[in-house]
């Protein structure tokens, strides 16, 4: 059915545009700027819906039927220009546009901010020889999106996993994707993840986001789902100073009022000055109190932006831009958290409450120096400090804690601080009319710190309404310290040569040769201090909200508890080094006026070494592998008309295992334990895409795409067959595949007319996909030399994290009034269908996240040319999140909760 639909759509497009046509070509020039080309101006055939937008060189093409027309050229702040034109003429059209004098001051801002507009990005998408998808600052603002993770989740085929920062591209999760900033790689802030948390990147620093779902030779070869490239702000206005203030609240958090409590320790700004105590094994020297404190559950944000442009000499221009912001938010959720046996018996059954506060401090500085038309230099500095402070309480039962008590209480307090420093230096040089050279270098550092995570377990006795400390193993009550540091140096070099023009004046194409290098080193250490409680102390009543009365120096001296750790006071460690050096060649060639091809080949030399010393291997162990990868790619583009393209892409890529996945390191959570697999090895990916797209108007697009991926030796997270049911990573089978289709439409639904913008527009993208992989327990046992055993009772499964159906829809009303005032109102809805969270073993059944949707409303007003007021209501429907365990005895709830609705109000003043 899907293939028939695509074929019908393509046939319709070909028939519609197969008439006798004429291409009108021309340029538009700016009389107020020494007749420089005017980019992103609109040219329409009056009384029709046919038109085009000028490119960066002021050039446009309009394909139409033979006849006579009135060409109408327009641009915000400029006088509309109308010119008669007959298609019998062979002349190009040259239009000189003049600003409206009354709007000259306003014009400067309008012209220079167009680069990230929806219209400009759609124009670039239409002209690109490769399949790409972009979302810019204008669209992000209209949809009220606050961070890059939420932004990419609004595009076709991409979803964000509820309760985590995992982003899935076409059903493929973290390991299959990559992240870059201005084309340079960004390290991860999480020891378990390959990619940095995209929620850390505020959209305030973004010019636009480019999402490559097809591989090209300039991308890293560690590519399966897609690459997210964040393009930072490039300020071009004469000057800017802006201040922003806002408040935000979560209905769940508000409902707790003064009962909203969090652990003590970090500052309100999300910084911690403490760490592993000195001499922790010979005294109770921990700095933080175990007593939670009340926190006001209303968050806020504050931000400053400043920019300035300077003319240097006759041809130079220096653009400076800086932003500093802080925001914090509070959330609360409550619900079931449990696991069961294959027969439905409850192994762990808790009611979980989670109180959370998040903060984000961001600072960015950009300097872009346009030396002249041939040379450009840029420096980008980015600082991000994010934190997550949470208090989790689990009340219920655990099979390992059976007894005559009435309930088990588990308390965990966690603070995570991530600090990111990114430095980039970039250059673009036009050496002559045909030869260009681009280069970029970066030095990045990341530190992820979890100082003093606390956990305590207690029994509740209903008759006496008291709690006593619980202890089945020495690790039940502990304090945990974890630190990750990663340094990375990266470089990109590219030399491109234009192949000249054909007889019609069109560029034939270009050849590019380049080098990419990436060298990174990671150091990770963790130590857990376990409290062994003496027998008599286990019967003494304690206050769960004031455990300082038990865990203190006096009771330690009295022998009520002792402190121990793995290998004395020496932490468990692992370190990783990864060196990737790549060379690539790329040929872009226009075979005919309509048909273009891109052929590329990338070679990568990969060296990865991991060393560890843990409780599983007290003597330091080393694990390394070396790979040579040859990665071809092909992209074809056929222009069915000036507004319609048919595209095809094919490529080969690979997927690397991550450092922690190959180190024998144990990470213990309340309900699960994870341990690495030193036998893990890369998988190989074969990718195919076919896409048809049409751009009816400059701000409209309709597209249909199909895609397929064949993956050899796919990597998956599984549960081992062991007494503790530990989780690890394995090459789960010989092969797997993903296939599906995507549909996208952005359309202006109604234009109310008038001299100012006054219209309703809508957008919809729908993705349907299927994933499948072999599950081979014999392969797992054989390739790990018997280290890992599993008891799967099935031989095939879908990919974890993949939904069959993804949907995003939005409708916006945009109106502009006089004197720079206006309003945008947007309603946005997103939905994902059921998806596999984790594979079950021994007939326990898979864990499945049930499908759910979210509805948002965003209102942005500019009530004065200098003052804007914004309001947003998110997750209005407040659906229940449900994770079920689907075993033989039926579907049993494993995790349930509601996130509550989120409301925010903010004001912005521009000087």
C-alpha positions in Angstrom: 0.0 0.0 0.0 2.8 2.4 0.9 4.7 1.8 -2.3 1.5 2.2 -4.4 0.8 5.5 -2.7 4.4 6.7 -3.4 4.1 5.7 -7.1 0.8 7.4 -7.5 2.3 10.6 -5.9 5.2 10.5 -8.2 3.0 9.9 -11.3 0.8 12.8 -10.3 3.8 15.1 -10.1 5.2 14.1 -13.4 1.9 14.4 -15.2 1.2 17.8 -13.6 4.5 19.3 -14.7 5.0 17.5 -18.0 3.5 20.4 -20.0 5.4 22.8 -22.2 7.2 25.0 -19.7 9.5 28.0 -19.6 12.0 28.9 -17.0 12.2 32.6 -16.1 15.7 33.5 -14.7 16.9 36.6 -13.1 18.7 38.6 -10.3 17.5 41.1 -7.7 19.8 43.8 -6.5 19.7 46.1 -3.4 20.0 49.8 -4.4 20.5 50.7 -0.8 23.6 48.5 -0.5 25.7 49.4 -3.6 23.5 47.1 -5.8 24.6 44.0 -3.9 22.5 40.9 -4.5 19.4 40.7 -2.4 19.0 37.3 -0.9 15.7 35.6 0.1 13.5 38.1 -1.8 10.2 36.8 -3.1 9.3 36.8 -6.8 5.8 35.8 -7.8 3.7 35.6 -10.9 0.8 37.8 -10.1 -2.6 36.2 -9.6 -1.0 32.7 -9.4 0.6 30.6 -6.7 3.8 30.2 -8.8 6.9 31.8 -7.5 10.5 31.5 -6.1 12.9 33.0 -3.7 16.3 34.4 -4.5 19.4 32.6 -3.3 22.4 34.0 -1.5 23.5 35.6 -4.9 20.1 37.2 -5.5 19.4 34.7 -8.3 16.0 33.1 -8.9 14.3 30.7 -11.3 10.6 30.3 -11.9 9.2 27.5 -14.1 5.8 28.2 -15.6 3.7 27.6 -18.7 4.3 29.6 -21.8 2.5 33.0 -21.7 2.6 36.6 -20.5 2.8 37.5 -16.8 3.3 40.3 -14.4 6.4 39.5 -12.2 6.0 40.9 -8.7 9.1 41.1 -6.5 8.8 41.9 -2.8 10.9 42.0 0.4 10.0 43.2 3.9 10.9 47.0 4.1 11.3 47.4 0.3 9.0 48.8 -2.3 7.2 46.1 -4.2 8.4 45.9 -7.8 6.1 44.8 -10.7 7.4 44.0 -14.2 5.6 42.6 -17.3 7.3 39.6 -18.8 6.6 37.4 -21.8 8.0 33.9 -21.9 8.9 34.4 -25.5 11.8 36.6 -24.3 15.2 35.0 -24.0 16.5 37.7 -21.7 17.2 37.3 -18.0 15.4 39.7 -15.6 17.4 42.1 -13.5 15.4 43.9 -10.8 16.7 46.8 -8.6 14.7 47.1 -5.4 14.5 50.3 -3.3 13.8 50.4 0.4 10.8 52.2 1.8 12.4 55.3 3.5 10.0 55.1 6.5 11.2 51.6 7.4 14.9 51.9 6.9 15.7 51.5 10.7 13.5 48.5 10.9 14.9 47.1 7.6 18.3 46.4 9.1 17.0 43.9 11.5 14.6 42.2 9.0 17.2 41.7 6.3 19.9 40.2 8.5 17.7 37.7 10.4 16.3 36.0 7.3 19.0 33.3 7.2 17.3 31.2 9.8 13.8 31.8 8.4 11.6 28.8 7.4 11.5 30.2 3.8 15.3 30.4 3.6 15.9 26.9 4.9 13.2 25.4 2.6 14.9 27.1 -0.3 18.2 25.6 0.7 16.6 22.2 1.1 15.1 22.4 -2.4 18.5 23.3 -4.0 20.6 20.9 -2.0 22.0 17.9 -4.0 21.7 15.7 -0.9 18.7 14.8 1.3 18.6 17.1 4.4 16.1 18.5 6.8 16.5 21.8 8.7 14.7 23.6 11.4 15.6 27.3 12.1 15.3 29.9 14.8 12.0 31.3 13.3 10.3 27.9 13.4 11.7 27.1 16.8 10.3 30.4 18.2 6.9 29.8 16.6 6.6 26.4 18.2 7.8 27.6 21.5 10.7 25.1 21.6 13.3 25.7 24.3 16.0 23.2 23.6 17.6 21.2 20.7 16.2 17.8 21.9 12.6 19.1 21.7 13.4 20.8 18.4 14.6 17.7 16.6 11.7 15.7 18.0 9.4 17.9 16.0 10.8 16.6 12.7 9.7 13.6 10.7 11.0 10.2 11.9 12.5 11.5 15.2 11.3 11.0 18.7 12.5 11.5 22.2 12.2 8.8 24.8 10.0 9.7 27.8 11.9 10.1 31.0 15.3 10.3 29.4 17.3 12.4 26.9 17.5 9.6 24.3 16.7 10.8 20.8 15.6 8.1 18.3 16.1 8.7 14.5 14.0 6.3 12.4 13.8 3.8 15.3 17.6 3.9 16.0 18.8 5.2 19.3 21.8 6.9 20.8 24.5 4.6 19.5 23.4 5.0 15.9 23.4 8.8 15.9 25.9 11.6 16.2 26.0 15.2 17.2 28.1 18.1 16.0 28.3 21.9 16.5 29.2 23.9 13.4 30.3 20.6 11.8 32.7 19.7 14.6 32.1 16.8 17.0 30.8 17.3 20.5 31.7 14.9 23.3 29.2 13.2 25.5 28.4 14.3 29.1 27.1 10.9 30.2 29.3 7.8 30.7 26.5 5.6 29.4 25.8 7.6 26.2 27.6 8.3 22.9 25.9 11.7 22.4 25.7 14.8 24.5 22.3 15.5 26.0 20.6 17.8 23.4 18.5 19.3 26.2 21.6 21.2 27.3 21.6 23.4 24.2 19.2 26.3 24.5 17.6 27.4 21.3 18.8 30.9 22.1 22.2 30.0 20.8 20.9 28.3 17.6 20.8 29.8 14.1 19.3 26.6 12.8 19.6 22.8 13.2 20.5 20.6 10.3 19.5 16.9 10.4 21.2 14.5 8.0 19.4 11.2 7.8 21.5 10.0 4.9 25.3 9.6 5.1 27.7 11.7 3.0 31.5 11.4 3.0 31.9 14.6 5.1 30.0 12.9 8.0 31.6 10.7 10.6 31.3 7.0 9.5 29.9 6.1 12.9 26.4 6.8 11.5 23.3 4.8 11.4 20.2 6.9 12.2 21.3 10.5 11.6 23.6 13.4 12.4 22.3 16.4 14.3 24.4 19.5 13.4 23.8 22.6 15.5 24.7 25.9 13.8 25.4 28.6 16.3 24.2 32.2 16.0 25.9 34.4 13.4 24.9 38.0 14.4 24.8 40.5 11.4 22.8 43.4 12.7 24.2 46.8 13.5 23.5 46.4 17.3 21.5 44.5 19.8 20.9 44.5 23.6 18.1 42.4 25.0 17.0 41.4 28.4 14.5 38.5 29.2 12.7 37.5 32.3 10.3 34.6 32.9 8.6 32.2 35.3 7.5 28.6 34.8 5.6 26.1 36.9 4.6 22.4 36.8 1.1 21.6 38.1 2.3 18.5 39.8 5.0 20.3 41.7 2.7 23.1 42.6 0.2 20.7 44.1 2.9 19.6 46.7 3.3 23.1 48.0 5.5 23.2 51.1 5.8 19.4 50.9 8.0 19.7 47.8 11.4 18.6 49.2 14.9 18.0 47.7 18.2 16.8 49.0 20.7 19.3 50.5 24.1 20.1 49.0 24.3 22.0 45.7 23.6 25.7 45.3 20.4 27.0 43.8 22.3 27.8 40.6 23.3 24.1 40.1 26.9 24.1 41.3 28.5 21.8 43.9 31.7 22.6 45.8 32.0 19.2 47.5 33.3 15.8 46.5 34.7 12.6 47.9 35.7 13.3 51.6 39.2 12.8 52.9 39.8 9.8 55.2 36.2 8.5 54.6 36.9 5.0 55.9 38.2 6.2 59.3 35.4 8.6 60.3 32.1 10.0 59.3 33.4 12.9 57.2 30.6 13.5 54.8 29.7 17.1 54.2 26.0 17.0 53.2 23.1 16.4 55.5 20.7 13.5 54.8 17.8 15.7 55.8 15.7 16.9 52.8 14.8 20.6 52.6 11.7 22.4 51.3 12.1 24.0 47.9 9.8 26.5 46.2 8.4 24.7 43.2 8.2 27.7 40.9 11.1 28.1 38.4 12.2 31.0 36.4 14.6 32.2 33.7 16.8 35.2 33.1 18.8 36.1 30.0 20.9 38.7 28.3 21.8 39.0 24.6 24.2 41.6 23.0 25.5 42.0 19.6 27.5 44.5 17.6 28.9 44.8 14.1 32.0 46.8 13.1 33.3 47.9 9.7 37.0 47.2 9.4 38.7 48.9 6.5 37.1 49.0 3.1 35.9 45.4 2.9 36.0 43.9 6.4 33.2 43.4 8.9 33.4 42.0 12.4 30.2 40.6 13.9 30.2 40.0 17.7 27.5 38.2 19.6 27.2 37.1 23.2 24.5 35.6 25.3 24.2 34.6 29.0 21.2 32.9 30.5 20.0 30.9 33.5 16.8 28.9 34.0 15.5 26.4 36.4 12.4 24.2 36.7 10.7 21.9 39.2 8.8 18.7 38.5 7.1 16.0 40.5 5.6 12.6 39.6 4.1 9.7 41.4 3.2 6.2 40.3 3.9 2.5 40.1 7.5 1.1 39.6 7.6 -2.7 39.7 8.7 -5.9 38.1 7.2 -9.4 38.0 8.1 -13.0 37.3 6.8 -14.9 34.2 3.9 -16.1 36.3 3.0 -12.6 37.4 4.4 -12.8 40.9 5.8 -9.4 42.1 9.6 -9.4 42.5 9.7 -5.6 43.3 6.6 -3.6 43.8 6.9 0.1 44.7 5.0 3.3 44.6 7.6 5.8 43.5 7.6 9.6 44.2 10.2 11.7 42.4 10.9 15.4 43.2 13.3 17.1 40.8 14.9 20.4 40.1 16.9 21.1 36.9 19.1 24.2 36.1 20.9 25.3 33.0 23.5 28.1 32.8 24.6 29.0 29.3 27.1 31.4 28.0 28.2 31.9 24.4 30.4 34.2 22.5 30.8 34.3 18.8 33.2 36.5 16.7 32.8 36.3 12.9 35.3 38.3 10.9 34.4 38.7 7.2 37.8 39.9 5.9 36.4 40.3 2.4 34.3 38.4 -0.1 37.0 35.7 -0.3 38.0 35.1 3.3 36.1 34.6 6.6 37.2 33.6 10.1 35.1 32.7 13.1 35.6 31.9 16.7 32.9 30.2 18.8 33.0 29.7 22.6 30.3 27.9 24.5 29.9 27.2 28.2 27.1 25.1 29.6 26.5 24.1 33.2 23.5 21.9 33.7 22.3 20.2 36.9 19.7 17.7 37.9 18.8 17.3 41.6 16.3 14.7 42.6 14.8 12.9 45.6 13.3 9.5 44.9 11.3 7.5 47.4 10.1 3.9 46.8 7.5 2.5 49.1 6.4 -1.2 48.8 8.0 -4.6 48.7 11.1 -6.4 47.4 11.4 -10.2 47.2 14.9 -9.9 48.6 13.6 -8.2 51.7 10.9 -10.6 52.8 10.0 -10.5 56.5 7.3 -9.6 58.9 7.6 -5.8 58.3 4.7 -4.0 56.6 6.6 -2.1 53.9 10.1 -1.4 52.5 11.1 2.2 52.0 14.0 3.1 49.7 15.3 6.7 49.6 17.7 8.0 47.0 19.1 11.5 46.6 21.0 12.3 43.4 22.7 15.4 42.1 24.4 15.4 38.7 26.4 18.4 37.4 27.5 18.6 33.8 30.0 21.3 32.6 30.7 21.7 29.0 33.4 23.9 27.4 33.6 24.2 23.7 36.2 26.2 21.7 36.1 26.4 17.9 38.1 28.2 15.3 36.9 28.1 11.7 38.0 29.6 8.3 36.6 29.7 4.8 38.8 30.9 2.0 38.1 31.4 -1.7 41.6 31.1 -3.3 40.4 31.9 -6.8 37.3 31.6 -8.9 37.5 27.8 -8.8 39.5 26.8 -5.7 38.3 27.0 -2.1 39.7 25.9 1.2 37.8 25.4 4.5 39.2 24.4 7.8 38.0 24.1 11.4 39.6 23.0 14.7 38.1 22.5 18.2 39.1 21.8 21.7 36.3 20.5 23.9 36.2 19.5 27.6 33.4 17.9 29.5 33.1 17.1 33.2 30.2 15.1 34.6 30.1 14.9 38.3 27.8 12.9 40.6 29.0 13.9 44.1 27.5 12.2 47.0 24.5 10.2 45.7 22.8 8.8 48.8 20.7 5.7 49.3 19.0 4.3 52.4 16.6 1.4 52.9 14.2 1.1 55.8 11.5 -1.2 57.1 8.1 0.3 58.1 6.3 -1.2 61.1 2.6 -0.3 61.1 1.7 -1.2 64.7 4.3 1.1 66.1 4.3 3.5 63.1 8.1 3.5 63.1 10.9 2.8 60.7 14.1 0.8 61.2 17.1 0.6 58.9 17.1 -2.4 56.5 20.2 -4.4 55.5 20.3 -7.6 53.4 23.7 -6.7 51.8 26.3 -4.2 52.7 25.4 -2.0 49.7 21.8 -1.3 50.8 22.8 1.9 52.6 25.6 3.9 50.9 27.0 7.1 49.6 28.3 7.1 46.0 30.7 9.5 44.2 31.3 9.4 40.4 33.3 11.7 38.1 33.9 11.7 34.3 36.3 13.9 32.5 36.7 13.9 28.7 39.0 16.0 26.5 38.7 16.0 22.7 40.6 17.7 19.9 39.0 17.6 16.4 40.0 19.1 13.0 38.3 19.3 9.6 40.1 20.2 6.4 38.4 20.5 2.9 39.8 21.6 -0.4 37.1 22.0 -3.1 37.5 22.7 -6.8 34.7 24.0 -9.1 34.4 22.2 -12.5 33.3 25.3 -14.4 30.0 26.0 -16.2 28.1 24.4 -19.0 26.7 26.0 -22.2 23.7 27.3 -20.3 25.8 29.0 -17.6 25.0 26.4 -14.9 27.8 25.1 -12.7 28.9 21.6 -13.6 29.8 20.7 -10.1 32.8 20.4 -7.8 35.3 18.0 -6.4 36.2 18.0 -2.7 39.0 16.3 -0.9 39.4 16.5 2.9 40.6 15.2 6.2 38.8 14.7 9.5 40.6 13.9 12.8 39.2 13.2 16.2 41.3 12.4 19.3 39.6 12.0 22.6 40.5 10.7 26.0 38.1 9.8 28.9 38.8 9.2 32.5 36.1 7.8 34.8 36.2 6.9 38.4 33.6 5.9 41.0 33.7 4.9 44.7 30.9 3.8 46.9 31.1 4.0 50.7 28.9 1.2 52.2 27.5 1.4 55.7 27.5 -1.9 57.6 24.9 -1.5 60.4 25.4 -3.4 63.6 22.8 -5.9 64.7 21.5 -3.8 67.7 21.2 -0.7 65.6 19.0 -2.5 63.1 16.1 -2.5 65.7 16.4 1.2 66.6 13.7 3.5 65.3 14.9 6.2 62.8 13.3 9.2 61.2 13.4 8.8 57.4 13.5 12.6 57.0 16.3 13.1 59.6 18.7 10.3 59.2 21.5 12.6 60.5 20.4 11.5 63.9 21.8 8.0 63.2 24.5 8.5 60.5 26.9 10.8 62.4 30.4 10.7 63.9 29.2 9.9 67.4 27.4 6.8 66.3 30.3 5.8 64.1 32.7 6.1 67.1 30.2 4.1 69.2 30.3 1.3 66.6 26.7 1.4 65.5 27.9 1.3 61.9 31.1 0.9 60.0 32.2 2.2 56.6 33.9 0.2 53.8 34.6 0.4 50.1 36.0 -1.6 47.2 39.8 -2.0 47.5 40.0 0.3 50.4 39.8 4.0 49.5 40.8 3.4 45.9 38.1 4.1 43.4 37.0 1.9 40.6 38.2 3.3 37.3 38.1 3.0 33.6 39.8 5.1 30.9 39.3 5.2 27.2 41.3 6.6 24.3 39.9 6.9 20.8 41.8 8.1 17.7 39.9 8.4 14.4 41.7 9.7 11.3 39.7 9.9 8.1 40.2 11.1 4.5 37.4 11.5 2.0 36.7 12.5 -1.6 33.4 13.8 -2.9 32.3 14.6 -6.4 29.2 16.7 -7.1 28.3 16.7 -10.8 25.4 18.0 -12.9 24.9 15.3 -15.5 22.1 17.2 -17.3 20.0 20.3 -16.5 17.8 18.2 -14.4 19.9 15.3 -13.2 22.7 15.6 -10.6 24.8 13.1 -8.7 27.0 13.1 -5.6 29.5 10.3 -5.3 31.8 10.0 -2.2 34.2 7.6 -0.5 35.5 7.9 3.0 38.3 6.0 4.7 38.6 5.8 8.4 41.4 4.4 10.6 40.0 3.7 14.1 41.9 2.9 17.2 40.1 2.4 20.5 41.6 1.4 23.9 39.8 0.8 27.2 41.5 0.1 30.5 39.7 -0.7 33.8 40.2 -1.7 37.4 36.9 -2.6 39.1 35.4 -5.0 41.6 35.1 -7.5 38.8 38.8 -7.2 37.9 41.0 -6.0 40.8 44.0 -6.1 38.5 43.9 -3.5 35.7 42.7 -4.9 32.4 43.1 -3.6 28.8 40.8 -4.0 25.8 41.6 -2.6 22.4 40.6 -2.9 18.8 41.7 -1.4 15.4 39.5 -1.0 12.4 39.9 0.2 8.8 36.6 1.2 7.3 35.9 2.0 3.6 32.6 3.8 3.3 31.0 4.7 -0.1 28.0 6.9 -0.6 25.8 7.9 -3.5 23.1 10.6 -3.8 21.1 11.3 -6.9 18.7 14.2 -7.6 16.3 14.6 -10.5 14.5 17.9 -10.8 11.1 17.1 -12.1 10.5 20.8 -12.2 11.8 24.0 -10.7 9.8 23.2 -7.5 9.8 19.4 -7.5 12.6 16.9 -6.8 13.1 13.2 -6.8 16.0 12.0 -4.7 17.8 8.7 -4.0 20.6 7.9 -1.5 22.6 4.8 -0.6 25.6 4.3 1.7 27.6 2.0 4.0 28.4 3.0 7.5 29.3 1.4 10.9 28.4 1.7 14.6 31.0 1.6 17.3 30.6 0.3 20.9 31.2 2.9 23.5 33.9 3.0 26.2 31.8 1.9 29.1 30.1 -0.9 27.2 33.5 -2.6 26.7 34.7 -2.0 30.3 33.9 -4.5 33.1 32.4 -1.8 35.2 29.3 -2.2 37.3 26.7 0.6 37.7 24.0 0.0 40.2 20.6 1.7 40.2 17.7 1.0 42.5 16.0 -1.5 40.2 18.9 -2.6 37.8 22.6 -3.3 37.5 24.6 -2.8 34.3 28.0 -4.3 33.5 30.2 -4.0 30.4 31.1 -6.6 27.8 34.8 -6.6 26.6 33.9 -8.8 23.6 31.6 -6.2 22.0 32.5 -5.2 18.5 31.2 -2.7 15.8 28.2 -3.4 13.6 28.0 -2.6 9.8 25.1 -0.6 8.3 23.8 -0.4 4.8 21.4 2.5 4.1 18.9 3.3 1.4 16.6 6.3 0.9 14.1 7.5 -1.8 12.4 10.8 -1.5 10.0 13.0 -3.5 9.4 16.6 -2.6 7.5 19.6 -3.9 7.7 23.2 -2.9 4.4 24.8 -4.0 5.3 28.2 -2.4 8.4 29.6 -0.8 7.3 28.7 2.7 5.6 25.4 1.8 6.7 21.8 1.3 5.2 18.4 0.6 7.4 15.3 0.7 7.1 11.5 0.8 10.1 9.4 1.6 10.9 5.7 2.0 14.0 4.3 3.7 15.6 1.0 4.6 18.6 -0.1 6.7 20.3 -3.5 6.9 22.5 -3.9 9.9 25.0 -6.7 10.4 25.7 -7.8 14.0 23.4 -5.2 15.7 24.3 -4.1 19.2 21.6 -4.4 21.9 21.1 -4.0 25.6 20.0 -7.3 27.2 19.3 -8.9 30.5 21.8 -11.7 31.3 20.7 -15.1 32.7 22.1 -14.7 36.2 20.9 -14.6 39.8 20.9 -10.8 39.7 19.6 -10.4 36.1 22.3 -7.9 35.3 22.1 -5.9 32.1 24.8 -5.8 29.5 25.4 -5.1 25.8 25.9 -7.7 23.1 26.0 -8.3 19.3 22.6 -9.9 19.6 22.3 -11.6 16.2 23.8 -11.8 12.7 21.4 -9.2 11.2 18.6 -6.8 11.6 16.7 -4.2 9.5 14.6 -1.1 9.6 12.3 0.1 6.9 9.5 2.7 6.7 8.0 5.8 5.1 7.7 9.4 6.0 5.2 12.1 4.9 5.6 15.8 5.6 3.6 18.9 4.7 4.0 22.5 5.6 1.2 24.6 4.0 -0.2 28.1 4.2 -3.9 27.3 4.9 -5.5 30.7 4.7 -4.3 34.2 3.9 -6.5 37.0 5.1 -4.8 39.6 2.9 -3.9 43.2 3.6 -0.6 45.0 3.6 0.8 43.1 6.6 1.2 39.4 7.3 -2.1 37.9 8.4 -2.4 34.1 7.8 -2.9 30.6 9.1 -0.4 27.9 8.3 -0.1 24.3 9.3 2.4 21.5 9.4 2.1 17.7 9.6 4.7 14.9 9.5 3.9 11.3 9.9 6.4 8.4 10.0 5.6 4.7 9.9 8.4 2.1 10.3 9.1 -1.5 11.2 12.2 -2.9 12.8 13.3 -6.5 13.1 16.4 -8.3 14.3 17.7 -11.8 14.9 18.1 -12.9 18.5 20.7 -15.6 18.8 21.7 -16.7 22.3 24.2 -19.3 21.0 26.0 -16.5 19.1 26.1 -14.4 22.3 27.6 -17.3 24.3 30.0 -18.3 21.6 31.4 -14.8 20.9 31.8 -13.9 24.6 33.6 -17.2 25.4 30.8 -18.2 27.8 31.0 -14.9 29.8 27.4 -14.0 28.9 24.5 -16.3 28.9 20.9 -15.5 28.1 17.6 -17.4 28.2 15.5 -15.8 25.5 12.5 -17.8 24.5 12.2 -16.0 21.1 14.5 -15.7 18.1 13.4 -12.3 16.7 12.5 -9.0 18.1 12.0 -5.3 17.2 14.6 -2.7 18.1 14.4 -1.1 21.5 13.1 2.5 21.5 11.4 2.2 18.1 7.8 3.2 17.6 5.9 2.0 14.5 4.1 5.4 14.2 5.3 8.9 14.9 3.2 12.0 14.4 3.8 15.8 14.8 1.2 18.4 13.8 0.9 22.1 14.4 -1.2 25.0 13.3 -0.2 28.7 13.6 -2.0 32.0 13.3 0.5 34.8 12.4 -0.5 38.5 12.2 1.6 41.6 12.0 0.2 45.0 13.0 1.8 48.5 12.5 4.9 49.8 14.2 6.6 46.4 14.5 3.8 44.8 16.6 2.3 41.4 16.0 1.2 38.0 17.4 1.8 34.3 16.7 -0.4 31.6 18.3 0.5 27.9 17.8 -1.1 24.7 18.8 1.2 21.7 18.5 0.5 18.0 19.0 2.9 15.1 19.0 2.2 11.3 19.3 4.2 8.1 19.4 2.8 4.5 19.3 3.8 1.6 21.5 7.6 0.9 21.6 9.9 -1.7 23.1 11.8 -0.5 26.1 13.7 -3.7 27.0 13.8 -7.4 26.0 12.6 -9.9 28.5 14.2 -13.2 29.4 13.0 -16.5 30.8 9.4 -15.8 29.7 9.2 -12.6 31.8 8.0 -10.7 28.8 9.2 -7.6 27.1 8.9 -4.1 28.7 6.8 -2.0 26.4 6.1 1.8 26.6 2.5 2.4 25.6 1.8 5.1 23.0 0.9 8.6 24.2 0.5 12.1 22.9 1.2 15.6 24.1 -0.6 18.9 23.3 1.1 22.3 23.6 -0.2 25.9 23.1 2.3 28.8 22.5 1.4 32.4 22.3 4.0 35.0 21.3 3.1 38.7 21.2 5.1 41.8 20.3 3.0 44.5 22.0 5.6 47.2 21.2 8.5 47.3 18.8 10.8 46.9 21.8 8.7 44.7 24.1 7.5 41.1 23.6 5.4 38.9 25.9 5.3 35.1 25.6 3.0 32.5 27.1 3.2 28.7 26.8 1.1 25.8 28.1 2.7 22.3 27.5 1.5 18.8 28.0 -2.0 20.2 28.4 -3.8 16.8 28.2 -1.5 15.4 30.9 -1.7 11.7 29.6 -0.5 8.8 31.8 2.8 7.3 30.9 2.6 3.5 31.1 5.3 0.9 30.8 4.0 -2.6 30.9 5.6 -6.0 31.3 3.9 -8.2 28.6 4.3 -11.7 29.8 2.3 -14.9 29.6 0.1 -14.0 32.5 -1.0 -10.8 30.7 0.1 -7.1 30.6 1.2 -5.9 34.0 2.0 -2.2 34.8 5.7 -1.8 35.4 5.9 2.0 35.5 3.1 4.5 35.6 3.0 8.3 36.2 1.7 11.6 34.9 4.1 14.5 34.3 1.5 17.3 34.9 1.0 20.3 32.7 3.7 23.0 32.3 3.0 26.8 32.2 5.5 29.6 31.5 5.2 33.3 31.1 8.1 35.6 30.0 8.8 39.1 28.8 11.6 40.4 26.6 12.8 44.0 26.1 15.1 45.0 23.2 17.0 48.3 23.6 
